Amino acid sequence: MGGATNDRAARDFLATLRVGDLCSGTAAEVDGVRGVAVTLDGFPARPLGAVGPLDLSRRRYPAEAVQAGRRITAQVTAVDLNEGRVQLSMAAAENPELWAFLEPLWRGAILSGRVAAIERFGVFVALDEGPAHPVFPGVGFITYPELSWRRFEAATDVVRVGRRVTCEFLQFDTWNGEARLSLRAMQPDPFQAFADGVQAGQILHGQVTTLAPFGAFVQVADGVEGLVRLRELAAHPVRSPAEAVRAGDAVSVAVIDVDRQRRRLLLSRRLALPESG
């Protein structure tokens, strides 16, 4: 009975909280991997708050941001009544201007700014009207797949530091306190235009771009590549793509399937060979 009563009391307490609220409490447990468990003011029975490792104070990010027994103030980012837990962010509470800028944004919003830095994991953008980020070079962030619909070797093939860009907002990354952006969303998807003009069985001409253990990729239009699976590379069985083609080869291929939703094009070189006709 006592456990059920405590669980009900915890749910009743959590039901009063809303995303964006500021909560205070005491750090009960500190774990370098899982973060910090927080005993919230108003519910001393057990820790209901959780601050993830990436939501700790960015002033000493992330190690030694808080010690057990320390008083903290954090912003509510999610409330889970079923689990009896509230997710908290100390970083949000320390950077109210940043959170106030990011929280009202909606998917599809158009944001502009300048490329602040190019890293191996993505591109940072200093957004117009956006505040400075306490850790990163910019509030906006573009992952490599969102830079362009077309194949590129390096991010500098698409953008340069200092260049102005206009992007579509994808989501508010509460872990890093940044706006995830898409540059490619501002351009027509070449795959959809390509799909309008092809059908299964059609013969296309293209160039082999990449070999993989399961087949070869062939570029058949600007910004459009299709996969030729291993069994479709030759009229006879091959153990590796290199037995049939090399990168840079010009080849003819037959369309097997066009999947618009997944932007997937399956091709067959075997069916386009003269002896297959």
PyRosetta script that sets phi, psi and omega in degrees:
from pyrosetta import init, pose_from_sequence

init()
pose = pose_from_sequence("MGGATNDRAARDFLATLRVGDLCSGTAAEVDGVRGVAVTLDGFPARPLGAVGPLDLSRRRYPAEAVQAGRRITAQVTAVDLNEGRVQLSMAAAENPELWAFLEPLWRGAILSGRVAAIERFGVFVALDEGPAHPVFPGVGFITYPELSWRRFEAATDVVRVGRRVTCEFLQFDTWNGEARLSLRAMQPDPFQAFADGVQAGQILHGQVTTLAPFGAFVQVADGVEGLVRLRELAAHPVRSPAEAVRAGDAVSVAVIDVDRQRRRLLLSRRLALPESG")
pose.set_psi(1, -43.1)
pose.set_omega(1, -177.7)
pose.set_phi(2, -60.0)
pose.set_psi(2, -41.3)
pose.set_omega(2, 179.9)
pose.set_phi(3, -64.3)
pose.set_psi(3, -43.3)
pose.set_omega(3, 179.0)
pose.set_phi(4, -63.9)
pose.set_psi(4, -39.8)
pose.set_omega(4, 179.0)
pose.set_phi(5, -63.9)
pose.set_psi(5, -43.6)
pose.set_omega(5, 178.6)
pose.set_phi(6, -63.7)
pose.set_psi(6, -40.5)
pose.set_omega(6, 178.6)
pose.set_phi(7, -62.9)
pose.set_psi(7, -41.7)
pose.set_omega(7, 179.4)
pose.set_phi(8, -65.8)
pose.set_psi(8, -40.7)
pose.set_omega(8, 178.2)
pose.set_phi(9, -63.7)
pose.set_psi(9, -38.4)
pose.set_omega(9, 178.6)
pose.set_phi(10, -64.7)
pose.set_psi(10, -44.4)
pose.set_omega(10, 178.8)
pose.set_phi(11, -63.1)
pose.set_psi(11, -41.2)
pose.set_omega(11, 179.3)
pose.set_phi(12, -62.4)
pose.set_psi(12, -39.6)
pose.set_omega(12, 179.6)
pose.set_phi(13, -67.2)
pose.set_psi(13, -45.8)
pose.set_omega(13, -178.0)
pose.set_phi(14, -66.0)
pose.set_psi(14, -30.3)
pose.set_omega(14, -179.0)
pose.set_phi(15, -64.6)
pose.set_psi(15, -17.9)
pose.set_omega(15, 179.5)
pose.set_phi(16, -83.9)
pose.set_psi(16, -10.0)
pose.set_omega(16, -176.8)
pose.set_phi(17, -92.2)
pose.set_psi(17, 148.0)
pose.set_omega(17, 178.7)
pose.set_phi(18, -130.9)
pose.set_psi(18, 149.2)
pose.set_omega(18, 176.2)
pose.set_phi(19, -57.7)
pose.set_psi(19, 130.4)
pose.set_omega(19, -177.8)
pose.set_phi(20, 103.8)
pose.set_psi(20, -18.6)
pose.set_omega(20, 177.9)
pose.set_phi(21, -65.3)
pose.set_psi(21, 150.2)
pose.set_omega(21, 171.9)
pose.set_phi(22, -97.8)
pose.set_psi(22, 131.6)
pose.set_omega(22, -179.6)
pose.set_phi(23, -123.4)
pose.set_psi(23, 147.4)
pose.set_omega(23, 175.1)
pose.set_phi(24, -118.2)
pose.set_psi(24, 156.0)
pose.set_omega(24, 179.4)
pose.set_phi(25, -178.4)
pose.set_psi(25, -164.6)
pose.set_omega(25, -177.6)
pose.set_phi(26, -124.6)
pose.set_psi(26, 133.8)
pose.set_omega(26, 177.6)
pose.set_phi(27, -66.0)
pose.set_psi(27, 117.4)
pose.set_omega(27, -178.0)
pose.set_phi(28, -93.0)
pose.set_psi(28, -42.5)
pose.set_omega(28, 179.8)
pose.set_phi(29, -138.3)
pose.set_psi(29, 141.4)
pose.set_omega(29, 179.0)
pose.set_phi(30, -125.0)
pose.set_psi(30, 124.3)
pose.set_omega(30, 180.0)
pose.set_phi(31, -130.6)
pose.set_psi(31, 129.1)
pose.set_omega(31, -176.8)
pose.set_phi(32, -63.3)
pose.set_psi(32, -22.6)
pose.set_omega(32, -178.5)
pose.set_phi(33, -97.9)
pose.set_psi(33, -47.5)
pose.set_omega(33, -174.5)
pose.set_phi(34, -88.6)
pose.set_psi(34, -18.7)
pose.set_omega(34, 179.6)
pose.set_phi(35, 104.3)
pose.set_psi(35, -142.5)
pose.set_omega(35, -172.0)
pose.set_phi(36, -124.6)
pose.set_psi(36, 131.3)
pose.set_omega(36, 171.6)
pose.set_phi(37, -93.2)
pose.set_psi(37, 134.2)
pose.set_omega(37, -171.9)
pose.set_phi(38, -122.6)
pose.set_psi(38, 128.9)
pose.set_omega(38, 170.7)
pose.set_phi(39, -87.2)
pose.set_psi(39, 113.5)
pose.set_omega(39, -172.8)
pose.set_phi(40, -82.9)
pose.set_psi(40, 144.7)
pose.set_omega(40, 173.9)
pose.set_phi(41, -59.2)
pose.set_psi(41, 132.1)
pose.set_omega(41, -179.7)
pose.set_phi(42, 100.6)
pose.set_psi(42, -12.6)
pose.set_omega(42, 176.7)
pose.set_phi(43, -146.3)
pose.set_psi(43, 82.4)
pose.set_omega(43, -175.3)
pose.set_phi(44, -81.5)
pose.set_psi(44, -5.9)
pose.set_omega(44, -173.0)
pose.set_phi(45, -60.9)
pose.set_psi(45, -42.2)
pose.set_omega(45, 179.3)
pose.set_phi(46, -162.6)
pose.set_psi(46, 163.1)
pose.set_omega(46, -179.6)
pose.set_phi(47, -68.6)
pose.set_psi(47, 124.8)
pose.set_omega(47, 176.3)
pose.set_phi(48, -110.0)
pose.set_psi(48, -17.6)
pose.set_omega(48, -177.7)
pose.set_phi(49, -94.5)
pose.set_psi(49, 148.1)
pose.set_omega(49, 177.9)
pose.set_phi(50, -137.3)
pose.set_psi(50, 125.4)
pose.set_omega(50, 175.5)
pose.set_phi(51, -109.8)
pose.set_psi(51, 114.3)
pose.set_omega(51, 179.7)
pose.set_phi(52, -67.9)
pose.set_psi(52, 159.9)
pose.set_omega(52, -177.6)
pose.set_phi(53, -54.9)
pose.set_psi(53, -35.9)
pose.set_omega(53, -178.6)
pose.set_phi(54, -87.1)
pose.set_psi(54, -1.2)
pose.set_omega(54, 177.2)
pose.set_phi(55, -105.4)
pose.set_psi(55, 10.0)
pose.set_omega(55, 177.5)
pose.set_phi(56, -74.8)
pose.set_psi(56, 174.9)
pose.set_omega(56, -179.7)
pose.set_phi(57, -56.1)
pose.set_psi(57, 130.1)
pose.set_omega(57, 177.5)
pose.set_phi(58, -83.9)
pose.set_psi(58, -2.7)
pose.set_omega(58, 176.5)
pose.set_phi(59, -72.0)
pose.set_psi(59, -28.9)
pose.set_omega(59, 176.4)
pose.set_phi(60, -137.5)
pose.set_psi(60, 61.7)
pose.set_omega(60, -168.6)
pose.set_phi(61, -84.9)
pose.set_psi(61, 134.6)
pose.set_omega(61, -18.1)
pose.set_phi(62, -99.1)
pose.set_psi(62, -14.7)
pose.set_omega(62, -174.4)
pose.set_phi(63, -71.9)
pose.set_psi(63, 148.0)
pose.set_omega(63, 175.3)
pose.set_phi(64, 59.1)
pose.set_psi(64, 25.9)
pose.set_omega(64, 178.8)
pose.set_phi(65, -73.2)
pose.set_psi(65, -27.3)
pose.set_omega(65, -178.2)
pose.set_phi(66, -156.4)
pose.set_psi(66, 149.1)
pose.set_omega(66, 177.6)
pose.set_phi(67, -121.3)
pose.set_psi(67, 155.4)
pose.set_omega(67, 178.7)
pose.set_phi(68, -57.6)
pose.set_psi(68, 135.2)
pose.set_omega(68, -179.7)
pose.set_phi(69, 94.6)
pose.set_psi(69, -10.8)
pose.set_omega(69, -178.8)
pose.set_phi(70, -78.9)
pose.set_psi(70, 142.2)
pose.set_omega(70, 174.3)
pose.set_phi(71, -78.6)
pose.set_psi(71, 136.0)
pose.set_omega(71, 179.7)
pose.set_phi(72, -135.4)
pose.set_psi(72, 158.1)
pose.set_omega(72, 171.3)
pose.set_phi(73, -125.4)
pose.set_psi(73, 132.4)
pose.set_omega(73, -176.6)
pose.set_phi(74, -143.9)
pose.set_psi(74, 160.0)
pose.set_omega(74, 179.6)
pose.set_phi(75, -97.7)
pose.set_psi(75, 140.0)
pose.set_omega(75, 178.2)
pose.set_phi(76, -73.3)
pose.set_psi(76, 125.8)
pose.set_omega(76, 176.8)
pose.set_phi(77, -110.3)
pose.set_psi(77, -20.9)
pose.set_omega(77, 177.5)
pose.set_phi(78, -164.2)
pose.set_psi(78, 145.2)
pose.set_omega(78, 177.6)
pose.set_phi(79, -123.8)
pose.set_psi(79, 123.6)
pose.set_omega(79, 179.8)
pose.set_phi(80, -115.9)
pose.set_psi(80, 99.8)
pose.set_omega(80, -178.1)
pose.set_phi(81, -69.3)
pose.set_psi(81, -33.6)
pose.set_omega(81, -179.4)
pose.set_phi(82, -66.6)
pose.set_psi(82, -41.1)
pose.set_omega(82, -179.7)
pose.set_phi(83, -85.3)
pose.set_psi(83, -12.9)
pose.set_omega(83, -178.0)
pose.set_phi(84, 66.3)
pose.set_psi(84, 49.4)
pose.set_omega(84, -174.5)
pose.set_phi(85, -149.6)
pose.set_psi(85, 147.9)
pose.set_omega(85, 174.8)
pose.set_phi(86, -123.4)
pose.set_psi(86, 129.5)
pose.set_omega(86, 177.6)
pose.set_phi(87, -84.6)
pose.set_psi(87, 133.7)
pose.set_omega(87, -176.2)
pose.set_phi(88, -124.6)
pose.set_psi(88, 155.5)
pose.set_omega(88, 176.5)
pose.set_phi(89, -132.5)
pose.set_psi(89, 112.8)
pose.set_omega(89, 173.6)
pose.set_phi(90, -69.6)
pose.set_psi(90, -35.5)
pose.set_omega(90, -179.0)
pose.set_phi(91, -61.0)
pose.set_psi(91, -38.6)
pose.set_omega(91, 179.9)
pose.set_phi(92, -64.9)
pose.set_psi(92, -39.6)
pose.set_omega(92, -179.5)
pose.set_phi(93, -67.9)
pose.set_psi(93, -29.5)
pose.set_omega(93, -179.1)
pose.set_phi(94, -83.2)
pose.set_psi(94, -17.5)
pose.set_omega(94, -177.1)
pose.set_phi(95, -128.3)
pose.set_psi(95, 63.7)
pose.set_omega(95, -175.2)
pose.set_phi(96, -61.3)
pose.set_psi(96, -33.5)
pose.set_omega(96, 179.8)
pose.set_phi(97, -65.0)
pose.set_psi(97, -40.0)
pose.set_omega(97, 179.7)
pose.set_phi(98, -64.1)
pose.set_psi(98, -49.1)
pose.set_omega(98, -178.8)
pose.set_phi(99, -65.7)
pose.set_psi(99, -37.4)
pose.set_omega(99, 179.6)
pose.set_phi(100, -64.1)
pose.set_psi(100, -31.2)
pose.set_omega(100, 177.5)
pose.set_phi(101, -74.9)
pose.set_psi(101, -40.6)
pose.set_omega(101, -172.5)
pose.set_phi(102, -82.5)
pose.set_psi(102, -37.2)
pose.set_omega(102, -172.9)
pose.set_phi(103, -60.3)
pose.set_psi(103, -38.3)
pose.set_omega(103, -178.2)
pose.set_phi(104, -76.6)
pose.set_psi(104, -9.6)
pose.set_omega(104, -176.7)
pose.set_phi(105, -67.1)
pose.set_psi(105, 146.3)
pose.set_omega(105, 179.5)
pose.set_phi(106, -122.9)
pose.set_psi(106, 152.7)
pose.set_omega(106, 179.7)
pose.set_phi(107, -58.9)
pose.set_psi(107, 129.5)
pose.set_omega(107, -178.4)
pose.set_phi(108, 101.5)
pose.set_psi(108, -12.4)
pose.set_omega(108, 177.4)
pose.set_phi(109, -61.8)
pose.set_psi(109, 144.5)
pose.set_omega(109, -178.6)
pose.set_phi(110, -100.0)
pose.set_psi(110, 124.9)
pose.set_omega(110, -178.5)
pose.set_phi(111, -125.9)
pose.set_psi(111, 143.7)
pose.set_omega(111, 179.2)
pose.set_phi(112, -123.4)
pose.set_psi(112, 159.7)
pose.set_omega(112, 178.6)
pose.set_phi(113, 177.3)
pose.set_psi(113, -165.7)
pose.set_omega(113, 179.3)
pose.set_phi(114, -118.7)
pose.set_psi(114, 142.9)
pose.set_omega(114, 176.9)
pose.set_phi(115, -64.5)
pose.set_psi(115, 119.7)
pose.set_omega(115, -176.3)
pose.set_phi(116, -94.0)
pose.set_psi(116, -34.2)
pose.set_omega(116, -178.2)
pose.set_phi(117, -162.4)
pose.set_psi(117, 148.9)
pose.set_omega(117, 176.0)
pose.set_phi(118, -118.7)
pose.set_psi(118, 119.6)
pose.set_omega(118, -179.6)
pose.set_phi(119, -117.3)
pose.set_psi(119, 170.5)
pose.set_omega(119, -178.4)
pose.set_phi(120, -68.0)
pose.set_psi(120, -17.3)
pose.set_omega(120, -177.8)
pose.set_phi(121, -106.0)
pose.set_psi(121, -1.9)
pose.set_omega(121, 178.7)
pose.set_phi(122, 156.6)
pose.set_psi(122, -172.1)
pose.set_omega(122, -173.9)
pose.set_phi(123, -122.6)
pose.set_psi(123, 129.1)
pose.set_omega(123, 177.0)
pose.set_phi(124, -93.5)
pose.set_psi(124, 139.8)
pose.set_omega(124, -179.4)
pose.set_phi(125, -125.0)
pose.set_psi(125, 127.4)
pose.set_omega(125, 173.1)
pose.set_phi(126, -84.2)
pose.set_psi(126, 109.1)
pose.set_omega(126, -172.2)
pose.set_phi(127, -81.2)
pose.set_psi(127, 141.5)
pose.set_omega(127, 172.9)
pose.set_phi(128, -60.6)
pose.set_psi(128, 139.0)
pose.set_omega(128, 178.9)
pose.set_phi(129, 69.6)
pose.set_psi(129, -5.1)
pose.set_omega(129, -178.6)
pose.set_phi(130, -90.3)
pose.set_psi(130, 150.3)
pose.set_omega(130, 178.6)
pose.set_phi(131, -75.6)
pose.set_psi(131, 168.3)
pose.set_omega(131, 174.6)
pose.set_phi(132, -71.3)
pose.set_psi(132, 150.0)
pose.set_omega(132, 176.1)
pose.set_phi(133, -91.1)
pose.set_psi(133, 140.0)
pose.set_omega(133, -177.1)
pose.set_phi(134, -68.9)
pose.set_psi(134, -17.9)
pose.set_omega(134, -176.6)
pose.set_phi(135, -123.6)
pose.set_psi(135, -47.1)
pose.set_omega(135, -171.3)
pose.set_phi(136, -93.4)
pose.set_psi(136, 163.3)
pose.set_omega(136, -178.9)
pose.set_phi(137, -66.9)
pose.set_psi(137, -19.8)
pose.set_omega(137, -179.5)
pose.set_phi(138, -155.3)
pose.set_psi(138, 158.8)
pose.set_omega(138, 179.3)
pose.set_phi(139, -75.9)
pose.set_psi(139, -30.0)
pose.set_omega(139, 179.7)
pose.set_phi(140, -89.1)
pose.set_psi(140, 149.1)
pose.set_omega(140, 179.9)
pose.set_phi(141, -143.6)
pose.set_psi(141, 131.4)
pose.set_omega(141, 178.7)
pose.set_phi(142, -117.3)
pose.set_psi(142, 119.3)
pose.set_omega(142, 174.0)
pose.set_phi(143, -73.3)
pose.set_psi(143, 159.9)
pose.set_omega(143, -177.0)
pose.set_phi(144, -57.1)
pose.set_psi(144, -44.3)
pose.set_omega(144, 179.5)
pose.set_phi(145, -61.1)
pose.set_psi(145, -24.3)
pose.set_omega(145, -177.8)
pose.set_phi(146, -90.6)
pose.set_psi(146, 5.4)
pose.set_omega(146, 179.4)
pose.set_phi(147, -78.2)
pose.set_psi(147, -39.3)
pose.set_omega(147, -174.6)
pose.set_phi(148, -159.6)
pose.set_psi(148, 151.4)
pose.set_omega(148, 173.0)
pose.set_phi(149, -73.7)
pose.set_psi(149, -23.5)
pose.set_omega(149, -172.9)
pose.set_phi(150, -94.5)
pose.set_psi(150, 156.0)
pose.set_omega(150, 178.3)
pose.set_phi(151, -67.8)
pose.set_psi(151, 138.8)
pose.set_omega(151, 175.4)
pose.set_phi(152, -144.7)
pose.set_psi(152, 154.8)
pose.set_omega(152, -177.6)
pose.set_phi(153, -87.2)
pose.set_psi(153, -37.0)
pose.set_omega(153, -178.4)
pose.set_phi(154, -142.3)
pose.set_psi(154, 154.4)
pose.set_omega(154, -179.6)
pose.set_phi(155, -59.1)
pose.set_psi(155, -30.4)
pose.set_omega(155, -179.8)
pose.set_phi(156, -68.3)
pose.set_psi(156, -10.9)
pose.set_omega(156, 172.5)
pose.set_phi(157, -72.8)
pose.set_psi(157, -17.8)
pose.set_omega(157, -175.9)
pose.set_phi(158, -112.8)
pose.set_psi(158, -43.2)
pose.set_omega(158, -177.4)
pose.set_phi(159, -135.4)
pose.set_psi(159, 163.5)
pose.set_omega(159, 175.7)
pose.set_phi(160, -133.6)
pose.set_psi(160, 150.8)
pose.set_omega(160, 176.4)
pose.set_phi(161, -59.3)
pose.set_psi(161, 131.3)
pose.set_omega(161, -179.0)
pose.set_phi(162, 95.7)
pose.set_psi(162, -15.4)
pose.set_omega(162, -179.6)
pose.set_phi(163, -73.3)
pose.set_psi(163, 139.6)
pose.set_omega(163, 174.9)
pose.set_phi(164, -77.9)
pose.set_psi(164, 138.3)
pose.set_omega(164, 179.1)
pose.set_phi(165, -135.2)
pose.set_psi(165, 150.3)
pose.set_omega(165, 173.5)
pose.set_phi(166, -121.1)
pose.set_psi(166, 126.0)
pose.set_omega(166, -171.8)
pose.set_phi(167, -130.8)
pose.set_psi(167, 165.4)
pose.set_omega(167, 173.7)
pose.set_phi(168, -98.7)
pose.set_psi(168, 134.8)
pose.set_omega(168, 177.8)
pose.set_phi(169, -75.6)
pose.set_psi(169, 129.4)
pose.set_omega(169, 180.0)
pose.set_phi(170, -100.1)
pose.set_psi(170, -50.2)
pose.set_omega(170, -177.6)
pose.set_phi(171, -166.9)
pose.set_psi(171, 159.3)
pose.set_omega(171, 175.6)
pose.set_phi(172, -91.1)
pose.set_psi(172, 111.6)
pose.set_omega(172, 178.2)
pose.set_phi(173, -83.7)
pose.set_psi(173, 98.2)
pose.set_omega(173, -176.8)
pose.set_phi(174, -71.3)
pose.set_psi(174, -22.1)
pose.set_omega(174, 179.2)
pose.set_phi(175, -66.0)
pose.set_psi(175, -43.3)
pose.set_omega(175, -176.6)
pose.set_phi(176, -104.8)
pose.set_psi(176, -5.3)
pose.set_omega(176, -178.4)
pose.set_phi(177, 63.2)
pose.set_psi(177, 51.3)
pose.set_omega(177, -177.4)
pose.set_phi(178, -143.0)
pose.set_psi(178, 162.0)
pose.set_omega(178, 177.3)
pose.set_phi(179, -96.4)
pose.set_psi(179, 116.1)
pose.set_omega(179, 175.4)
pose.set_phi(180, -77.5)
pose.set_psi(180, 129.2)
pose.set_omega(180, -172.3)
pose.set_phi(181, -123.7)
pose.set_psi(181, 160.7)
pose.set_omega(181, 174.4)
pose.set_phi(182, -129.6)
pose.set_psi(182, 119.2)
pose.set_omega(182, 174.2)
pose.set_phi(183, -81.9)
pose.set_psi(183, -35.4)
pose.set_omega(183, -177.5)
pose.set_phi(184, -68.2)
pose.set_psi(184, -24.9)
pose.set_omega(184, -179.9)
pose.set_phi(185, -64.8)
pose.set_psi(185, -17.1)
pose.set_omega(185, 179.5)
pose.set_phi(186, -84.5)
pose.set_psi(186, -2.4)
pose.set_omega(186, 179.5)
pose.set_phi(187, -118.6)
pose.set_psi(187, 149.7)
pose.set_omega(187, 176.8)
pose.set_phi(188, -59.7)
pose.set_psi(188, 141.6)
pose.set_omega(188, 177.6)
pose.set_phi(189, -77.3)
pose.set_psi(189, 112.0)
pose.set_omega(189, -178.0)
pose.set_phi(190, -61.9)
pose.set_psi(190, -25.1)
pose.set_omega(190, -178.6)
pose.set_phi(191, -66.3)
pose.set_psi(191, -41.1)
pose.set_omega(191, -178.1)
pose.set_phi(192, -66.7)
pose.set_psi(192, -39.9)
pose.set_omega(192, 176.8)
pose.set_phi(193, -65.1)
pose.set_psi(193, -39.6)
pose.set_omega(193, 178.4)
pose.set_phi(194, -63.6)
pose.set_psi(194, -43.7)
pose.set_omega(194, -177.2)
pose.set_phi(195, -62.5)
pose.set_psi(195, -26.0)
pose.set_omega(195, 179.1)
pose.set_phi(196, -64.3)
pose.set_psi(196, -24.4)
pose.set_omega(196, -172.3)
pose.set_phi(197, -113.5)
pose.set_psi(197, 10.8)
pose.set_omega(197, -179.4)
pose.set_phi(198, -126.8)
pose.set_psi(198, 160.7)
pose.set_omega(198, 176.4)
pose.set_phi(199, -148.1)
pose.set_psi(199, 162.2)
pose.set_omega(199, -179.5)
pose.set_phi(200, -56.4)
pose.set_psi(200, 137.3)
pose.set_omega(200, 179.7)
pose.set_phi(201, 93.3)
pose.set_psi(201, -15.2)
pose.set_omega(201, -178.7)
pose.set_phi(202, -68.8)
pose.set_psi(202, 140.4)
pose.set_omega(202, 178.9)
pose.set_phi(203, -93.0)
pose.set_psi(203, 128.3)
pose.set_omega(203, 179.3)
pose.set_phi(204, -122.1)
pose.set_psi(204, 160.3)
pose.set_omega(204, 177.2)
pose.set_phi(205, -120.6)
pose.set_psi(205, 136.1)
pose.set_omega(205, -177.6)
pose.set_phi(206, -157.4)
pose.set_psi(206, -166.5)
pose.set_omega(206, -177.0)
pose.set_phi(207, -130.1)
pose.set_psi(207, 135.8)
pose.set_omega(207, 177.5)
pose.set_phi(208, -68.5)
pose.set_psi(208, 127.0)
pose.set_omega(208, -179.1)
pose.set_phi(209, -105.1)
pose.set_psi(209, -40.6)
pose.set_omega(209, -173.9)
pose.set_phi(210, -145.2)
pose.set_psi(210, 141.6)
pose.set_omega(210, 173.3)
pose.set_phi(211, -105.8)
pose.set_psi(211, 138.7)
pose.set_omega(211, 177.9)
pose.set_phi(212, -133.6)
pose.set_psi(212, 161.9)
pose.set_omega(212, -179.2)
pose.set_phi(213, -56.9)
pose.set_psi(213, -27.1)
pose.set_omega(213, -175.7)
pose.set_phi(214, -98.8)
pose.set_psi(214, 0.0)
pose.set_omega(214, 179.4)
pose.set_phi(215, 156.9)
pose.set_psi(215, -156.6)
pose.set_omega(215, -178.5)
pose.set_phi(216, -136.5)
pose.set_psi(216, 146.9)
pose.set_omega(216, 176.6)
pose.set_phi(217, -99.9)
pose.set_psi(217, 136.1)
pose.set_omega(217, -177.4)
pose.set_phi(218, -125.6)
pose.set_psi(218, 127.2)
pose.set_omega(218, 175.9)
pose.set_phi(219, -85.0)
pose.set_psi(219, 121.3)
pose.set_omega(219, -176.5)
pose.set_phi(220, -112.6)
pose.set_psi(220, -7.9)
pose.set_omega(220, 175.6)
pose.set_phi(221, -160.8)
pose.set_psi(221, 166.6)
pose.set_omega(221, 179.8)
pose.set_phi(222, -61.7)
pose.set_psi(222, 117.1)
pose.set_omega(222, 179.7)
pose.set_phi(223, 80.7)
pose.set_psi(223, 8.8)
pose.set_omega(223, -177.8)
pose.set_phi(224, -128.0)
pose.set_psi(224, 120.3)
pose.set_omega(224, 175.6)
pose.set_phi(225, -122.5)
pose.set_psi(225, 147.9)
pose.set_omega(225, 176.3)
pose.set_phi(226, -125.2)
pose.set_psi(226, 159.6)
pose.set_omega(226, -179.6)
pose.set_phi(227, -100.6)
pose.set_psi(227, 129.2)
pose.set_omega(227, 170.2)
pose.set_phi(228, -105.0)
pose.set_psi(228, 107.9)
pose.set_omega(228, -178.4)
pose.set_phi(229, -67.5)
pose.set_psi(229, 160.6)
pose.set_omega(229, -173.7)
pose.set_phi(230, -53.0)
pose.set_psi(230, -44.0)
pose.set_omega(230, -176.8)
pose.set_phi(231, -70.8)
pose.set_psi(231, -13.7)
pose.set_omega(231, -178.4)
pose.set_phi(232, -102.5)
pose.set_psi(232, 7.3)
pose.set_omega(232, -175.8)
pose.set_phi(233, -82.2)
pose.set_psi(233, -28.3)
pose.set_omega(233, -175.7)
pose.set_phi(234, -148.2)
pose.set_psi(234, 165.4)
pose.set_omega(234, 179.5)
pose.set_phi(235, -70.7)
pose.set_psi(235, -22.8)
pose.set_omega(235, 178.6)
pose.set_phi(236, -115.6)
pose.set_psi(236, 156.1)
pose.set_omega(236, -178.8)
pose.set_phi(237, -62.0)
pose.set_psi(237, 139.9)
pose.set_omega(237, 175.6)
pose.set_phi(238, -127.8)
pose.set_psi(238, 151.0)
pose.set_omega(238, -177.9)
pose.set_phi(239, -90.2)
pose.set_psi(239, -22.6)
pose.set_omega(239, 178.5)
pose.set_phi(240, -147.8)
pose.set_psi(240, 153.4)
pose.set_omega(240, -179.7)
pose.set_phi(241, -58.2)
pose.set_psi(241, -31.1)
pose.set_omega(241, -177.6)
pose.set_phi(242, -63.6)
pose.set_psi(242, -18.5)
pose.set_omega(242, 177.3)
pose.set_phi(243, -74.8)
pose.set_psi(243, -14.8)
pose.set_omega(243, -176.5)
pose.set_phi(244, -116.9)
pose.set_psi(244, -38.6)
pose.set_omega(244, -175.8)
pose.set_phi(245, -144.1)
pose.set_psi(245, 167.0)
pose.set_omega(245, 173.8)
pose.set_phi(246, -130.2)
pose.set_psi(246, 155.9)
pose.set_omega(246, 176.3)
pose.set_phi(247, -58.7)
pose.set_psi(247, 132.2)
pose.set_omega(247, -178.7)
pose.set_phi(248, 100.1)
pose.set_psi(248, -14.3)
pose.set_omega(248, 179.3)
pose.set_phi(249, -65.2)
pose.set_psi(249, 140.3)
pose.set_omega(249, 170.8)
pose.set_phi(250, -87.0)
pose.set_psi(250, 128.1)
pose.set_omega(250, -175.7)
pose.set_phi(251, -136.8)
pose.set_psi(251, 158.1)
pose.set_omega(251, 170.6)
pose.set_phi(252, -105.5)
pose.set_psi(252, 139.2)
pose.set_omega(252, -177.4)
pose.set_phi(253, -138.9)
pose.set_psi(253, 152.7)
pose.set_omega(253, 175.8)
pose.set_phi(254, -104.4)
pose.set_psi(254, 141.5)
pose.set_omega(254, 178.8)
pose.set_phi(255, -76.0)
pose.set_psi(255, 125.9)
pose.set_omega(255, 175.5)
pose.set_phi(256, -97.4)
pose.set_psi(256, -47.5)
pose.set_omega(256, -176.8)
pose.set_phi(257, -155.3)
pose.set_psi(257, 142.5)
pose.set_omega(257, 175.5)
pose.set_phi(258, -122.2)
pose.set_psi(258, 116.1)
pose.set_omega(258, -179.0)
pose.set_phi(259, -110.6)
pose.set_psi(259, 101.6)
pose.set_omega(259, -177.0)
pose.set_phi(260, -63.8)
pose.set_psi(260, -44.3)
pose.set_omega(260, -174.0)
pose.set_phi(261, -62.2)
pose.set_psi(261, -44.2)
pose.set_omega(261, -178.7)
pose.set_phi(262, -94.1)
pose.set_psi(262, 1.1)
pose.set_omega(262, -178.6)
pose.set_phi(263, 52.6)
pose.set_psi(263, 50.0)
pose.set_omega(263, -177.4)
pose.set_phi(264, -119.4)
pose.set_psi(264, 132.1)
pose.set_omega(264, 178.8)
pose.set_phi(265, -123.0)
pose.set_psi(265, 119.7)
pose.set_omega(265, 177.3)
pose.set_phi(266, -103.8)
pose.set_psi(266, 133.6)
pose.set_omega(266, -174.5)
pose.set_phi(267, -127.9)
pose.set_psi(267, 163.5)
pose.set_omega(267, 176.1)
pose.set_phi(268, -136.3)
pose.set_psi(268, 121.0)
pose.set_omega(268, 172.2)
pose.set_phi(269, -80.3)
pose.set_psi(269, -32.2)
pose.set_omega(269, -179.1)
pose.set_phi(270, -58.4)
pose.set_psi(270, -44.8)
pose.set_omega(270, -177.3)
pose.set_phi(271, -73.3)
pose.set_psi(271, -13.2)
pose.set_omega(271, -179.8)
pose.set_phi(272, -99.3)
pose.set_psi(272, -4.2)
pose.set_omega(272, 178.3)
pose.set_phi(273, -71.3)
pose.set_psi(273, 147.3)
pose.set_omega(273, -178.2)
pose.set_phi(274, -55.3)
pose.set_psi(274, -39.8)
pose.set_omega(274, -177.3)
pose.set_phi(275, -70.2)
pose.set_psi(275, -14.8)
pose.set_omega(275, 178.9)
pose.set_phi(276, -82.5)
pose.set_psi(276, -15.8)
pose.set_omega(276, -179.0)
pose.set_phi(277, -80.1)
pose.dump_pdb("model.pdb")
